[in-house]
Amino acid sequence: MNRKTFLKNSSLALGALSAMPLRNFIPSKEFISKRPPVSERTFSSSAVEEVIKEMKSVIKDEEVAWLFENCYPNTLDTTVDFEYIDGKPDTFIITGDIDAMWLRDSTAQVWPYLPLINKDEKLKELVKGLINRQMKCINLDPYANAFYKDVTKESYWKEDSAQMLPGIHERKWEIDSLCYAVRLSNAYYQITGDTSAFDEDWDKAMKLAVQTLRTEQRMDGTTPYRFARRTSVMIDSPPFNGTGRQLKPTGLICSAFRPSDDSTIYQYLIPSNLFAVTSLNQLHDIYMNELDNHDFAHECKMFAKQVEQAIEDQAVFEHLNFGKIYAYEVDGFGNKIFMDDANVPSLMSLPYIEAVKPESQLYKNTRKFLLSENNPYFNSGTAATGQGSPHSGKDSIWPMGIILRAITSYDPEEISLCIKMLKETHADTGFMHESFYKNDATQYTRDWFAWANTLFGEMLIKVNGEHPRVLEKQF
């Protein structure tokens, strides 16, 4: 996607807001803001506050408007540590109730604010600071997924059999961690045109990221990576002394863990490989067009083509009921898993992460499978219906899965159903959670999960831009 197209798409939903007259919004006594007092918020943005006012004026359902007000600014309100270090902005963003920063979560948490950064210099500096911090993390250890700002802090997982350097919270190798860092850098550049973030630290980190992805193709059958944890949770560590199950080299990239932080069954995790193709192509464009390093740009492009071809050869199968669809994981021997996990990147989220075109028949077939009883982690209960994750058990539903279903839908009725389910399953807390039991939403995990909260806000803004009449409903 070129910069002009990116700017057009990112401004579509917010542009719809500015064209609408504001209506007076008087919240009822039952819906009092759950945001922290202004003096206790970790960051403030005038542009974000304006969007909150405007969105509350167009969402007719009072409870949904209240949820938006609570959720959309949650990352800024509660998770930001911003300062200048050596003259450069530095932004550390915790995930919520876990006092550490994930590369994946931190990008996803600020993503809904990116269309606003040209309107708010403070917000622009925050995002640039997060890019700087992510490069520090990758340069420290490209295999780690979560980090501390205080390098003297002792990790809860210090006993893991992994190379736990100071400043690392957890060292689970997940392809998407590196992809999310590329995603943020590319989007910041596309929106602002600012290339000043592409400094020596950034260049070093991106080359290390590509080198790590190359290593994890394991074309010679080896890897320097090991991870073992003493645990009774089977999915918390790869088998065979932390090396994972056998695989056949194909050109695909191995991922020891999923974006849920659960270990993979077959290490070729297809949504993450598709994400890697997107990231490598984005790096090609940056190095070709801005950094004048044509050799490295060409390397990234050829790498992307190799992985893309391997996906086509190894990850597309004929399903008994749905025709050709993507497998979730494969091993190169012809074995595959048909399922999905609500965490992003997922098969459901592929258009959202710009890995496939939404009109792709292969994606459409896959999406139909994902929303069927043939998907073992698509759960139906008395509370809601939606995608879950092995991370939280067999009978859970993730709000994130419901949100991504809405984001990837073009059907106003399906979108309305998703909003209705989200409204009915926040357990009167005013926030999204990690997961809830399919028959009782009061049985949920994680009170404070900023990614899910801001993603909910992003979804409603997108709905307003594409299907504004949906928000005129009472859900």
Secondary structure, DSSP 8 states (H G I E B T S, - for coil): --HHHHHHHHHHHHHHHHTS--------TT----S--GGG-S---HHHHHHHHHHHHH--SHHHHHHHHHHTTHHHHHSEEEEEETTEEEEEE--BSSSSEEHHHHHHHHGGGGGGTTT-HHHHHHHHHHHHHHHHHHHH-TT--EE-SSTT---TTTTSBS---TTEEE----HHHHHHHHHHHHHHHHHH---TT-SHHHHHHHHHHHHHHHHTT-TTS--S---B---S-GGGS-HHHHT-S-----S----SB-TTS-B-SSSEEHHHHHHHHHHHHHHHHHHHHTS--HHHHHHHHHHHHHHHHHHHHHSEEEETTTEEEE-SEE-SSS-EE----SSSS-STTTTTTTSS-TT-HHHHHHHHHHTSTTSTTEEE-SS-EEE--GGG-TTEE-HHHHHHHHHT---HHHHHHHHHHHHHTSTTSSS--SEEETTEEEEEE-S-BHHHHHHHHHHHHHHHHH-GGGGGS--
